[in-house]
Every structure is written in structure tokens, then in C-alpha cells.
């Protein structure tokens, strides 16, 4: 193999790893975008009477 061929293969591997990293970041962003609104729908501890000043003795 010539130096040119090795350099070209090296560039292909760098570009393919950049694509994989970009796709992983996009997938993680989509995961976070779908999970965060679902967590807001869960009632908080204060709505169950476990918060400050509701039978816990702290005011």
C-alpha cells in the first residue's frame, strides 16, 4: 500500500467515527427530549403531603 492509500483509509475511518458520534449524540438528544416531559407528569413528593410543613414537623 502506498502512503496515499493509507492516508485515504485513515481519513475514511476518522469521518466514519465522526458520523457515528454525531448519530449517537442525536439519538441521546431524542431520548432526553422524550423522557423529560414524562417526568414532569409524575406527582412530586410535596403533593403527597411529604413536603415541608405538612405533617413532617418542620416549618
N, C-alpha and C positions, 0 to 999 in steps of 0.2 A: 504494500500500500504506500502511496505517496503521501507526502506531508499535506498536500491539498485535500486528499480524501479523508485523512484523519481529522483535519480541521473542520471539514464539512460535516462529518459524523458527530463531532463534538458540538457543533452548533445545533444540529438536529436534536441532540439529547438535551441541551440547555433549553431550547424552545419547547420541547415536549414537556419538560418539567415545569416550565412557566405556565403552560396550558393546564396541566394537572393541578397546580397550586391555585390558579385562578378559578377553576371549576370547583375545587374544594372550598374556597372562600365563598363563592356564590351559593353553594349548597348549604353551608353553615349559616349564611345570612338568611336564606329562605327558612331554614329550620328555626332560627331565632324569631323571625317575623311571624311565624305561625304559632309559636309557643307562648310568646309574651302576652297576646290578648287573652289566651285561655287562662293564664294565671290571674288576670285581673278579675275574672268572673268568680273565683274561689272566695268565699267569705273570709274575712280576716278574723283574727282571734278576738278583737275588741267587739265584734258583732255577736260573739257567743258569750259575752259577759266576762271574758278573761282579761280585758284591758285594764287600764289604770282607773281606780276608783269604783269599780263595780264588784264589790264583794271580795276584793283581794286584800283590803286593809291598807292600801297605800293611796294617799290623796295628794 
